[in-house]
């Protein structure tokens, strides 16, 4: 039986990702001569573990979001398989980039493509989670979700998906139900808000760090 969503776990792991600054030394996985070309790194398996929890949050958003959860789950499973088959090559985002340099960038088994999509989604998730919690019960959750989507994921999606999202937002649970799910067995709302603040602030740092890696290695257009 799947364990319930735990916002504290997401906050703890996200904080670990943002505060554990990994600077790889020069080796076969990171042949960088100039420090300016070597951005701060992100541990891949911890990033995947964060998404294991976030996947539960996506699932909570309703049946019409099942296709999103399924896509995220497939990417999580792929990254775990890649890490299992090559732990050193898939230890961090940067070692993954170098491990896949010889691969066709459009290959389905590309971890770089999986991380790119997950990082784009991360920006939306943290923006929406923060906005939903900061809102009042009188505010429109569909409107909040649509605004967060338009400012993040929409720029990466074709018209047909953007249109589907316009419909999907109206099936979202109420703000009360969403907070109840996030809160779980913890009645202290101020503590939960603290965890959400951590998820948002550290999540933005992790997103920016991965974005920088993809900019340095010119990977934003691989998918």
N, C-alpha and C positions, 0 to 999 in steps of 0.2 A: 504493500500500500504506500502510495506517494505521500511524503511528509508535506504538511501545509507550508505555504509561502512564509518566509522569514525575512522581514525587512532588516532586522539586526544583522543577519548573516550577509546580506547584500552590502550593507553599510561597512561592515568590518572588512570584507574582501575588497571592496572598491577602494577603501582607504589604504589598504595594503598595496594595491596596484599603483596608486598615485604617489605613495610615499617611498616605496622601494625603488629607488633610482638605480637601474641596472646599466652600467657602462661596460660594454664588452671590450676586452683587450683584443688586439689584432691576432687573429688565427684564421684557419681555413674557412670558418663560417662568417667572419667579419673582416675582410681585407680592406680596412679603411686606413688611409694614411693621414688624412686631415681630420682633427677632432670636430671641426665645424660640420663635416659631412656625416658625423656619427651622433644622431639625436638620442635622447633618453629612450630606453627600451621598456617593454611591457612583457611580463611573464605570461606566456600563452595559456598554460593550464589554469592559472588563477582567473584569467579573463573568461575562460570557458566555464569555470565553476560559478562565477558571478551570473553568467547567462543561464545556467541551470535553474537558478532561482527566478531570474527575470522572465523565463519562459512560463513559469507558473502565473506570474502577473499578467502576461499577455493572454494566457488561457482564460483568466478570470474576466477578461473584457467581453466575453460572449461568443456564441457559436459562430457568428459571421467572421470572427477573427481567427478561426481555427486554421485557415490557410497560412496565416502569418506564423502561428505557433509551430505548425508542421514544418515550414521552411526553416525556422530558427533551429528546431530540433534536429533536422537533417544536417545543418551546418555544424552544430555542436558535436554530433556523432562523427562527422567527417574529421573534425579537428582532433578529437580524441583518438581516432584510428591513426591519423598521421603522426601524432605525438607518440603513440604506443609503438609504431613501427620504426620511428626515428627520434628518440627522446632528445638527443643533442641538437639535431637539425630543427626541431620544433620546440625548443626550450623557451624561446622568446619570439616576439614578432620579427625582430631583425634577423635572427638566425633562420627563421622560416623564409624570409625574403631571399636570403643567399642560397638556401637549400633548393629553392624553386627557380633560381635564375636560368637554369638550363631548360626548364619546362616551357611548353607552349602556354602563354599567359591565359588562353581561353580554355584550357583543360578543365573538365568538370571537377577533377580531384585537386584543384588548386586551393590550398589553404589561404593564399593571399586574397582570392576572390571571396571566400567565406568570411574572413576577417573584415574585408572592406564593407560587405553588406551588414554584418553585425555592428560595426562601428557606426554606420549611418543610422541604423535603427536605435542604437544607444542614445544618440543625440535626441531623437524623438521621445524615447521612453523617459529620460530624466526631465525633459522639459514638461511633458504631460503630467508626470507624477507630481512635480513641484506645483504646477498650476492648479491641478485638481485639489490638492491639499490646501493650498493658499486661498482657494475660492470659498464662497459661502454656499449653503444649501440652496439658496435662491438663484445662484449662477447656473448657466446652462453648460452641462458637461459636454454635450455634442459640439457646442460652439467652441469651448475651450480646446477640445481634442482636435477639431478641424483647424483652429488657428495654430496649434503646435505642429500639426502635420504639415500645413502649408509652409511654415517657416523652416522645416527640416527635410523630411523624407520626400515631400512632393516634388522637389527639384530633381530627384533621381528616378521618378516613376513615370511611365507613359500615361497617356490620357485615360486609357481604360481602367487602370488601377486607381488613378486620382478620382475618377467618377464613382468607382465602387466604394471608396472610402467615404465619399459624401453621404452615401446611403448607410454604410456600416456604423457611422458615429451615432446614429439615432437608435441603435440597438444597445448602446452602452448601458451598464447598470447605473443606478443613481449614485450621487456622491456619497451618500450615507453608506450604501452597500459596498462601495469601493473602499472607503475608510475602514469599514468593519472587516473587510478581507485583509487589508494591509495590517491592521492592528492585531488580528488573530486573537490569541489568549492574553494579550497585554492591554489592560484597561487604561494605563497611563498614557493619555494622548500626547502630553508634552514630550515624553520620552520617544514616542513614535515619530513625532515631528523632528526631533533631534536626529534620529536615524535617517529620515528622509532628507534632511538638510545635508547630511554627510554623503548620502548617495548622490545627490545633485552636485554638490561642490566637487567631490572627488571624481564623480563620473565625468564632469566637464573636463577635468584635467587629463583623465585617461583618454577621452575622445580626442582632445587636442594633441596629445602625445602621439597617438596612432596616426592622426592626420598628418603630423609633421613627418613621420617615418615614410608615409606614402607619398608625400610631396617630394622629399629628398630623393626617393627612388622612382619617382614618376610613375606611380601605380594607380592613381585615381581613375584613370580611364580604361582599366583592364576589364571592367564590367559596369 
